[in-house]
Amino acid sequence: MSKSTRPTIKAAIAGATGYAGRELISMLARHSQIELVGAFASRNTEAQPLAAIHPSLTGQTSLHCEPFDEAAVARLKPDVIFLATPNEFSMEVAPAMLETGAMVIDISGAYRLQDVSLYPRFYGFEHQHPELVKQAVYGLTEFARPQLKGAKLIANPGCYVTSILVPLTPLMNLIDAAQPIICDAKSGVTGAGKSPNAATHFVEVSESLKSYKLLYHQHTPEIAQGLGIANTLDKLIFTPHLLPISRGIFSTIYVRLKNGVTKQDVYAAWQQAFADAPCVRIFNGPQMPEIKFAAHTPFCDIGCVVDAASNQAVILSAEDNLLKGAASQALQNANVAFGFDEKDGVL
């Protein structure tokens, strides 16, 4: 059925000028049930065609990107509002967006951490709406489907976090809890956002590799929360790195398995957890995940090698930071929340 002859769910996007916003607009253009009716940038911008901001959207949408205004969003009467906006902006506007009656899916980190006391340390601000934090559903799609149905505020997981929680969550009962979990993760430069800065200038990034935010990256407590080890942060070591590529995340995760746990047990746990997960692909050798396989796709690719003598396991995970790490997971969450086919607009 064409969009012109069927009822539609109406969507609006704040943060439409960013990379994740661009990906979301492109996916909504091919969605069979959701129609994008409004796109917004920051408050002090001038309206201009989305295709002028993102030439890749030429022919996909005729919408203009407008300066953000709560009243303008409300007049559209959207059923869902995606916030692809900076953390503090999302924190600020989410209450007003919820008052419109719409579902809010926040791609920022503003509503991810259930312990609001962590925001000053890891995000640099005091959270102004702790009551909404408690109401937010954490949208790691593969593990949150029952909670997503009927949710009003969905906190989309972080990009690094998704690449780590997807493979690790089904394995927590197989891992030796006394041993540390070490996550070595690398991301393309779009993970830093669209606003230019010296650290992500081509000359600084090209032909190099560097770590950043050592021991205090905001995704560290989010990973710990997702793994159920928030009270033992000392058991988690997460180190992010910046790759000289535009998009993609590759995470190498080191864990010690319990005595008697085999590689076959790891893969059996994954097969059970992801039997009905269209956006998770399991690699069981000889080919293992690589960024080039996952880039420009909505998949999280996972694989594992195990040394039976030491019980040491090395888990590999790859995804596109703009898609499974942001926009496509947000659309997966919307699909589940509204009862649509999870793949609609995504695959």
N, C-alpha and C positions, 0 to 999 in steps of 0.2 A: 504494500500500500504506500502511495506516495505521501510526502509530507503535506501536500496541499489538500489531501482528502481524509486525513485521519486526525483524531485528537492528539495533541502533543503535550509532553511535559516541557515547561518553559524554564530555560536556564539563563543565568547571567554570570559573567566572569569579571572579577576585579583583579587587576594585574595582567591585563590582556597584552601589554607591550613586552612582557618578559618571555623567556624561552619556554618555560613550562606552559604559560598561557597560550603561546602560539601552538604548541602541540595539542593542547586541549581543544582549542578552536577547530583545528584540523580534524580531530576525531569526532567532535560533535557534528561537523558538517556531513558526516556519513552515518550518523546514528539514526536508527529507524524510529525512535520513540521520543527523543529529546531534541528540542529546537532551541538554538541559541538566539535569545531576543535582545541581549544587551551585553556590551563589552566596555569596560572602564579601565582607565589608567589612574595615575595619581590625581590629587585634587586640583593641582595648578597647571594642568596641561590643556592644550587646545584639541578640539575634536578633529579627527582625520580618519580617512578610510583605513580599516584594518589591513587591507592589501598594500597600502602605502607604507605601513609600519613593517609588515611581514610580507614581502613580495611572493613568498612561497604560497601564500593564501589566495593569490590571484585566481579568480574563477570559483573559489570555494565559498566566499561570503561577500555580501555587499554591505555588511554592517560597518558603521563608523565606531571608532573607539572614542568614548566621551570622558571628560574629567569626572572623577568619582564624586558622587553626591548621594547621600543616603536616601533623600527624597526621590531622586531620579530612579534609583534602583527600585524603591517601593512602588512607584507608579507602574513599573513593568509587571508587577504581580508575579514574580518568578516562583517556580516550585522548588528550585534548587539554586543556590549561589555558591560558586567556587571562588575561594580566596587564594589566589596565587600571588600573595603580597608579602612584604616583609613582616617579621614576627610581631613587632610592636603595633604595626598598622592592623594586622589581623586581630590582635588582642583588643584593640580599641573599637573596631567596627563590628565585630561578631555579634554583640548584644543587639544592636540596631538591626542587623540583618535578620536575626532570629525573630525579632518583633514583627517583621513583614509576614511571618507565617511560613517562610521558606525553610527548607533544609539547608544547612550550611556545611560545606566540605572545605576544610581549611588545609591547604597544602603547606603552610608555614609550620613552625614549631610551637606556635603560641599556646596550643591546648594539648600538647602531647604528654607532658610530665604531670603525673598525678600528685606528686609532692611539690606543692607550689613554693616551698622554701628553697628549691634548687634553681629557680629562675634567676635570682640575682647572680649566683655564682657562674652559671653556664650560659645565660642569655643576656645578662647585664641589665635586667630591669626587674622591678617588683611587679608581680602579677596583680592586675587591678580587678580581675573577675574570677576569683577562686571558686565561686559557686558554679560557674560554667565549666571549669576544668573538671569538676567532679561529674558533671553530666555528659562530658564528651565521650564518645565511643572511639576507641583507638582502632583505626581502620587498616590493620594488616589483613587484607581481604581473606586470605586462605584460612585464617584462624578466627575470623570475626563475623562470619555470615549471619548467625542467629542474632547477634547484637546490632548488626547494621540495619536489619529490617525494622523500619519505623523510627530509626534514629533521627534526631533533629540537628545535632552537632557532631560531625565526624572529623577527628584529627588524623589527617593523612600521615603515615610514618615518614621518617627521614629517608633519604636516598641510601646512604651508607647502611642505615639500620635495616632497611628492607633486605639488602643483600646478605646481611648477617643473620637476622631472625628467621628468614624463610628456611635456610638449611638447618639452623641450630634448634629451633623450637621443637621439632619432632624427636630430637635426640637427647633431650635433657635427662631423661631417665636412663640413658645409656652411658652418660658421661660421668667420670670420677669427679664428684663435687669438691673434693679436697684439692684438686689441681687447678691452676689458673686457666682461663680461656683467653687466648691471645688472638686478636683480630688485626691483621695488617691489610689495610684497604687503600685503594688508589682510585682517583676519580679524574675524569676529564674536566676541562676548565669551565664548561657551562654550569657545573655544580656551584661555582662561585657567583652565579647570577650574571645579569646583563650589564650592570653599571660598571664602567671602566675603572680600573685602579692599577697602580704600578705593579702590584704583585702578580696580576694576570695579564699584563702586557705581553704581546707575542715575543718580544725580545727577551723578556725575563723567563718565560715558560719554555720556549723552544729549546730542544736539545738538553733538557734538564729534567730532574726529578727531585722534589723536595717534600719533606714532611711539614706539618703545620699544626697549631693548636695542640701541642703535645700535652697529654694528661688532663686537658680541660676542654676538649671538644664537646659541644653540646649534645652530640649523639651518644656519648658515653653513658650518661644516666638513662637515656632512652633504651639503649641496648640492655642494660642491666634490668630495667623495669620489665622489658619484654621477656627476658629470660627467667624472671622471678628471683633475681639475685640482687635486688636493689639495696638490701641491707649489708651486702658483702661486696662493695665496689672494688675492694682490693683484689678480688679474684678475677677482675676483668681488666685487660690491657688492650686499649684500642688506639691505633696509630693511623691517622689519615695521611695520604700523600696526594700531591697534585701531579697529574700526568700531562705531558705536552700533546694532548689530543683534545678534540672538541667535546666529545661525549663518551660516556661509558664508565662503569665501575667494575673493578675486579677486587674481590676480597679473598684473602688466604687466611684461614682460621685454623688455629692449632689447639687441639684438645687431647686429653688422655681419656680413653675409654675404660670402663670398668672391666675387671678381670672376667674373661670369658666372652666378652662382647666381640663380635667379628664384623668384618666388612659386610658380610651378607646381612647381618642384623641391622646395620646402618641403612642399607638400601631397602630392606624390608620395611623399616620405619618410614622411609620416604615414600615408598610405593603406597603404603596405607594412607599416609597423610595427604598425598597429592593425587589420589586416584581420580578425583573430580576437580582438579585444579588446572584450568586450561592455560594459565599463564606461568606454570612452572614446568621446566623441562629437566629431566634427570639424565645425566651423562654417566655411563658406567664403563668407560674406557673401550679401546685405547684412546679415543678422543675425549678430551676434557674441556670444560667451559673456557671460552675465550671472549674477550670483549667484542671482537669482530663478528662473532655469531649472534651476540645479544643486542648490539647497537642497532638503533632504528627499529627495534621490536619491543613488544610489551612483556617479554619473557624474563623470568629469573632462571638462569641455568645453573645447576648445581652438580657437583661430583665429589668423589672422596677417594683417598688412598689410605690404607691402614697397614701399619707394621705390627704383625701379630706378636712378635717377640716382646715389644715394649708397650703395646696397647696405644701407641701414639697414632692419632688420626690427623690428616691434613685435609681440610674441607675447602673446596674451591667454589666460588660463586661469581657469576657475571650478570650484569644487567645494564640497561640504558638508564642513566640517572634522570633523564627528562621524562621517561615513559614509566617503566615499572617503578622507578624511584620517585615519581611525582605524578605526571598527568594521567597516564593510562591507569595507574592504581586508583586515582581519584575517580575516574570514570567507572572502573570496576566496582568501586564502592557505591557509586550512584546507582548502577545497574542492580546490584544486590538489594540496596535499600528500597528501590521502587518495584522490585520483583521482576525486572527485565532479564533477558538472556545476558549472562555475565560478559559474554564476548561482544555484545552489540557495540559497534563503534570502536572497539578495542582490537579485534582481530578481523 
